[in-house]
Amino acid sequence: MTLSHFSAAVLFAVFASVIFGITQRNSSREQIRYGLYCFAMFVGGVFVAGWVMWMLRR
């Protein structure tokens, strides 16, 4: 199985978000919402970091 940098980052974001959601919140609803929030922040961070690296290369 070959992963690109983006797919590896998204896979990491999924697993990290699940762990963060489970360990940081008490109720199931809060866990899901916090997990989705963390996932969005991880993926958003990947896009921002990629954009910054693109700008630095130019």
C-alpha positions, 0 to 999 in steps of 0.5 A, spaced: 500 500 500 502 506 497 500 513 501 501 520 498 503 525 503 496 527 503 493 521 504 498 519 510 496 526 513 489 524 513 489 517 515 493 520 521 488 526 522 483 520 523 486 516 528 488 522 532 481 525 532 478 519 534 483 518 540 482 526 542 475 525 542 475 519 546 480 522 551 478 529 552 470 529 552 465 525 557 459 524 553 458 521 546 455 527 543 461 531 545 466 526 543 464 526 536 463 533 535 470 534 538 473 529 534 470 532 528 473 539 530 480 536 531 479 532 524 477 539 521 483 542 524 488 537 522 486 537 515 486 545 515 493 545 518 495 540 512 492 545 507 495 551 510 502 548 511 502 546 504 500 553 501 505 556 506 511 551 503 508 552 496 509 560 497 516 559 500 518 555 494 516 560 489 
